[in-house]
Amino acid sequence: MTRRCKFAIVKNFLLQKKQFLLYCLIGGSGTAVTCLLYALLVQYAGQTVQVANAIGYSAGTLLSFVLNAWFNFRVSDRIAQRLAVFLGIAFLGWLASAGLLHVLVGQWHWNALYAYVVVILAVLLLQYNLNRLFSFRKTT
């Protein structure tokens, strides 16, 4: 293997890790918005966990799409189509979070805020992989 080939492999590896780390950072900002709204709505507005989850999730998802499209994956083509796919994946994540909240809070009687930490981690893994494969795939 030539030196140039090794350099290209290392460069691609670092680029992939940079993209993942930036995705996590952006996802963290979206998650922070989601969690903040969720906590405020549950603790101070008297909303149910499902209503608070839906509102917080929607706001965090839109923020994540915009930041990922502009700064991370740097895509500007087919924005409406990409947003539709992203929202579809977000909806799957929301369904997963709603189901997990139902089990953890509704059936197992966990604290709503502690349960949400478990939910966020599970949904992060699901959505990262789906978005990487479908929402932000480069077009040729």
HELIX and SHEET records of a PDB file:
HELIX    1   1 ARG A    3  GLN A   43  1                                  41    
HELIX    2   2 VAL A   49  LEU A   67  1                                  19    
HELIX    3   3 ASN A   68  ASN A   72  3                                   5    
HELIX    4   4 ILE A   79  LEU A  101  1                                  23    
HELIX    5   5 HIS A  102  GLN A  107  3                                   6    
HELIX    6   6 ALA A  112  LEU A  130  1                                  19    
HELIX    7   7 ASN A  131  SER A  135  3                                   5    
END                                                                             
